[in-house]
Amino acid sequence: MKQETASAPVRKVVRVVSCGFKHGAPPADAALLIDCRGFKNPHYNPKLRPKTGASKAVADFLTAEDDVRAMLASLPHILKPLLTGLLTRSAYHKEVKLVFACTGGKHRSRFFALAAAQIARQLIDQHPDWDCRVVVNHRDAARE
């Protein structure tokens, strides 16, 4: 295990979390919390119920909705100033937590969390001086 020293600062983390409200409150330390329950729920489609938001079928179902496409288009505009500020102007933010929550944490929140992680990685690639990495956690994956 690599130890952090005064000459080697702790590398910052953008932690993207998907979760379900029915399994408990979202993490209280979120820098951003997006409630995804307002989007059409794939759970009610018997063919999609066993899949997750990581599947193409669920992504296709969700992106067929104008509101989902609008949210996806908004995410880069939300994340760029948020991450820029917290990763470059805030010495106490070693971890920035982006949380996406829906009812069960399986479809909508996971879909948006994965999209946000991809956007965050693209932003970090454009700003190597941020010296951070992206970690994705699906808090309620074991409850599926």
C-alpha positions in Angstrom: 0.0 0.0 0.0 1.4 3.4 -1.1 1.7 5.9 1.8 1.0 9.5 1.3 3.7 11.9 2.5 4.0 15.7 2.7 5.7 15.7 -0.6 3.1 13.4 -2.2 -0.4 14.8 -1.6 -3.4 12.6 -1.5 -4.9 12.2 -5.0 -8.4 13.6 -5.2 -11.4 11.4 -6.0 -14.6 12.1 -7.8 -16.9 9.4 -6.4 -20.1 8.8 -8.4 -22.7 7.0 -6.5 -26.0 5.4 -7.6 -28.5 4.5 -4.9 -32.2 3.9 -4.2 -34.3 5.8 -1.7 -36.1 2.7 -0.6 -32.8 1.4 0.7 -32.1 4.5 2.8 -31.3 8.1 2.5 -28.6 9.1 -0.1 -25.2 10.0 1.3 -25.4 13.2 3.3 -22.0 14.4 2.1 -22.9 14.7 -1.5 -21.6 17.7 -3.4 -24.4 17.1 -5.9 -27.6 15.0 -5.5 -29.9 14.4 -8.4 -33.2 12.7 -7.8 -34.0 10.5 -10.8 -37.4 9.4 -9.7 -39.1 11.8 -12.1 -38.0 9.9 -15.1 -40.0 7.0 -16.6 -39.2 3.9 -14.6 -37.9 0.8 -16.5 -38.8 -1.4 -13.5 -42.4 -1.5 -14.8 -41.3 -3.1 -18.1 -41.0 -6.9 -17.5 -38.2 -7.2 -20.1 -36.2 -4.5 -18.5 -36.9 -5.3 -14.8 -34.0 -7.8 -14.5 -31.5 -5.5 -16.3 -29.6 -2.5 -14.8 -29.0 1.0 -16.0 -25.8 -0.2 -17.5 -27.6 -2.2 -20.1 -28.1 -0.9 -23.6 -31.8 -1.9 -23.5 -32.4 0.3 -20.4 -30.3 3.1 -21.9 -32.4 3.0 -25.1 -35.6 3.0 -23.0 -34.5 6.0 -21.0 -33.0 8.0 -23.8 -36.3 7.7 -25.8 -37.6 10.3 -23.3 -37.1 14.0 -24.0 -36.5 14.8 -20.3 -33.8 12.2 -20.0 -32.0 13.5 -23.1 -32.3 17.1 -21.7 -30.8 16.0 -18.3 -27.9 14.2 -20.1 -27.3 17.4 -22.2 -27.3 19.4 -18.9 -24.8 17.2 -17.0 -21.6 18.6 -18.6 -22.8 22.2 -17.9 -23.4 21.3 -14.3 -20.3 19.2 -13.7 -17.7 21.4 -15.3 -18.1 24.4 -12.9 -18.8 22.2 -9.9 -15.7 20.0 -10.4 -13.5 22.9 -11.4 -14.3 24.8 -8.2 -14.2 21.9 -5.8 -11.1 20.3 -7.3 -9.0 23.5 -7.8 -10.2 26.1 -5.4 -11.0 24.0 -2.3 -8.2 22.5 -0.3 -10.5 20.5 1.9 -12.4 18.6 -0.9 -10.2 15.5 -1.3 -13.3 13.6 -2.4 -16.2 15.1 -4.4 -19.3 12.9 -4.2 -21.9 13.0 -7.0 -25.0 11.1 -6.1 -27.8 9.9 -8.3 -30.8 8.4 -6.6 -34.0 6.7 -7.8 -36.5 4.3 -6.1 -34.4 1.1 -6.1 -31.0 2.2 -7.3 -31.0 -0.2 -10.2 -32.1 1.5 -13.4 -32.4 5.3 -13.6 -29.8 6.2 -11.0 -27.3 3.8 -12.3 -27.8 5.0 -15.9 -27.2 8.7 -14.9 -24.3 7.8 -12.5 -22.5 6.0 -15.4 -23.1 9.0 -17.7 -21.8 11.4 -15.1 -18.7 9.3 -14.5 -17.9 9.3 -18.2 -18.4 13.1 -18.3 -16.2 13.5 -15.2 -13.4 11.4 -16.8 -13.5 13.5 -19.9 -13.2 16.7 -17.8 -10.3 15.2 -15.9 -8.6 14.2 -19.1 -8.8 17.8 -20.2 -7.4 19.0 -16.9 -4.5 16.7 -15.8 -3.5 19.3 -13.2 -6.6 18.3 -11.2 -4.7 15.0 -10.4 -7.8 13.0 -9.5 -9.6 9.9 -10.5 -13.2 8.8 -10.8 -14.6 6.0 -8.8 -18.2 4.6 -9.3 -20.1 2.9 -6.6 -23.6 1.4 -6.9 -24.5 1.4 -3.3 -27.5 -0.8 -3.5 -26.3 -3.3 -6.2 -26.4 -6.2 -3.7 -30.1 -5.6 -3.1 -31.2 -6.3 -6.6 
